[in-house]
Amino acid sequence: MIDKSILKIAMKQSAIDASCRASDFTRSDNVIVESKSSPRARKYLQLPFICNLISYGTNIVASIDMQYKDIVEKYINKYSVAQCFETPSMQVINEAFKKHNMQVCFMAEYFLPDINEIPDLHCNYELRILRQKDFTTLYVPQWANALCEKRKNLDVLGIGAYHNHNLIGLAACSADCETMWQIGVDVIPEMRRQGIASALTSRLAIEILNHGKVPFYCCAWSNIKSVRNAIKSGFRPAWVEMTIKSDGFVNELNNI
């Protein structure tokens, strides 16, 4: 079970990101608010949103450009919370936004730590704590899930796994907002399936908590390997998001 204080911190941050109140995520009815920019929002978000649907399980908070209110309101009030984040219902909102040259882009599940269940996992390799200065030469595709070259200044802490002094796995976190640091992890292909990723993730989660921050973990619901790693490392599902983007943005991601 996720500690209430950790969940409260996450909801407060989601409220900043969505331009709503934290209490909106615990209501039984759906909420629509106008999306606005905020200097305290997660750094990687592009605000204001066209449409971003957020749910902690009880309802949906829709942070939107209000010119699309009719589309969103009709959608979230027609289908259940779970249906709004899955096909075939998702095709309905996708088709509606296609008329405006937009479409569903990101669908993500977010995990928070169960502080009573974070295991002290070990692997057969040396683990080292890494700081920002240690990341200088690591901004290469091999470590692209753990580090972000576009936001180097936010990569603040990491755990590296070493074999014969060579880095074989890396979990690192970005200080995406004041209270929460996001974990990403990579292990080189030939060293996978040895428990390295979960050892790195759990150890980094503990270090983040020791720094007085809340670690969080994000992946697509279909990324089974990543979901398994999150759960093995002591994380539990906390909230989901679905984001509408322009056709041009989606096409660029798809190299179309």
N, C-alpha and C positions, 0 to 999 in steps of 0.2 A: 504494500500500500504506500502511495506517495504521501509524504509528510504534508500536513495541511499548510505549514508555513512555507514550504517550497512551492506548493501549488498556488498559494496566494501571491507569491512573488511572480510566478509565471503569468498569472492572470493580470496582475498589475502591468506587466510589460506588454502583454497582448492588448490591453486597453490603451496603452500609449500608441502602439502600432496601428490600432484600428480607430483611434479617436473616439473611444467610448468609455464607459465606466467598467471597472473590474466586476462589479456586481451584475453586469449585463450577461456575463457568461454562466451565471447560476440561475437565471430566470427560466421559467417553464415555457414562455412565449419567445418567438423570434424577435430580433432587434435589427433595425436598419439605421445606419448612421452615415453621415457624410465623411468621406475620407479626407484627411488633412495631413500635411507634412508636420514632422516634429523632430527637433534635434536630438531627442531622447529615444527615438525609435531604433530598432535594430539597423545597423549600419548598411547592410546589404539590401534592404528593402528600397524599392523605387516608389516613393510616395508623391502625390496621393494615388491610391489605387483606382483602377477602373471598377473592379469588383473583386473583393477578397472575402470568401466565406470562411468563418472560423467556428469550430465547435469543440467544447470540452465535454460533450456528451449529452447535455440536457436540452440544448437549443442551438440555434445558429445566430451568430452576429455577423451581419453583412456590412462591411465597410466599403462604400461605393462612391462613384461619381453619381450624383443625384439625378442626372438626366436619364439614368438607366433604372430608376427606382421601380417603375412598373414591371419591367422584365424580372428583376430580382424578387420583388415582393410576391409576384404571382408564383414564381418557382418555389421559393422556400416555404410558402404557405400551402402549397399543393402536396408536396411530398414529405415523407418523414425525414428526420435528421440524417439517418444512415443513407436513405435513398438519394438524398441530395448530393452525396459524395461518391456515388457509384453509378455505373451504367445499369439499365438503360436510361434512367431518369436524367443523368448528366447530359445526355444528348439533347434534351429539351432546351436547357440554357445555352448549350453550345450553338444550336441552330439559331436561337434568338439573337445571340451576339454576332453570329456570322453576317447578319444583315448590316452590321455596323463595322465590318472588317476586323472583327475580334473573335477570339475563341479561348476555350479552356487551355491553360498552359501548364501550370504547376499543380500537382496534387501531392501533398506531403503529410506524413505522420510524425509527430514530435513526441519525444520520450523524456521523462524526468527521472531522477534517481530515487529509488527506495532506499533511504539512508540506512535502514536496518538490514538491508539485504545486499549491499555492495560487497562483493567478495574480495578478499585479498588474493587474487589469482597469481599464479606463477607460471613461467614457461622455462624452457631449457636454455635460455639465452640471457645475457646480461642486459639489465634495464637501466637506463640513465635518464635523469631529469635534464631537460634541455630548456634553454632560455632563448629570448629573441635573437641574441647575438649568434646563437648556434645554428639558426635557420638560413643564414646568408647564402650558402651554396646549395640549399635544398629546394629551391624554387624551380623544380623540373617536373615533367609530367608524371614521373614515378610516385611523387608525393602530393599530387594535385588534390586529393581528397582531404589530406591533413592540413595543407597549407594553401593560402590564396595569394598569388603574386600581386593581384590588383589591390589588395588591402594588407600589405606586409606589416604595416604599423599595428594591426590588430592581433597578429599572431604573437601571443604573449608567453605561452607555456607549452611544453611537450614532454613526452616520454618516448625514448628511442630504444629499440631492441637491437643488440649488436651480436654478430657472430664473427669471430676472428677480426675484431675491430671494424667490421663493415656493418653499416646500417642496413637492417633487413626488414624493419617495421617501424612505423612512426604514428603515434597518436598526438595530435596537437589541438590547441583550442584558440579560438579567436574571441576577443573581447567585443562581442557584437553590440552590447549595451552595458549599462552601468552595473547591473546586478547579475547578468547571466552570460556565461561563456559557452560557446558551441564547440563540441568535439567532432573531429574528423579523424579517420584512421586509414592507413594503407599498410599492406604487407606485400613484399615482392612475391610474384606468383609461385616461384619454386619453394617458398618457405611457408606457404599457407597450410591450413588444416592441422596446425600444431598448437593451437590455443594462444598464439601470439597476439592476435587482435584483441581478444577479450582481456588478456593480461595487461596490455597497454591501456585499453579503454577504462578498465576498472581502476587501475593505478592513477590515471590522469583524473578521473572523477574525484577520487579521494584528495588529490592535490588541489583541485579547484575548490572543493569544499573547505579545505584548510586555508585557502586564500580568502574565505568569506564570500565566495560567489556560488551561484547555482549552475552546475553543469547541465547542458541539454544536448540532445542528440536528435538528428533528423534524417529521415530516409523515405524513399518511395515505399508504399505499402507492398509493392511487388518485389522489392529487393530483399528476398528471404534471408540471404546471407547476412545482410546488415541488420535486419530485425532480430535474427538469432543472436548476433553479437551484442546488440543492445540489451536484450533480456538476460543473456548469460553474464553480462557485466553489471547487472543490478538495476537496469533501467526498466521503466514501465510506461505503456502508452498513456499520454496525457491529453493531447489535443490534435486536431487535424485542420488543414487549411486547403482551400482550392482557389486558384487565382486566375482571373481572366487577363489576357494580354492581347496586344495588337497582332494581326496576321503577320506583319513584318517582323515583329520580335520572335514569334514562333518559327517562322520560316528561316530566320537566321540561325536559331538553335538547331534546326533540322538540316542546315546547309542546303536549303532549297533556293 
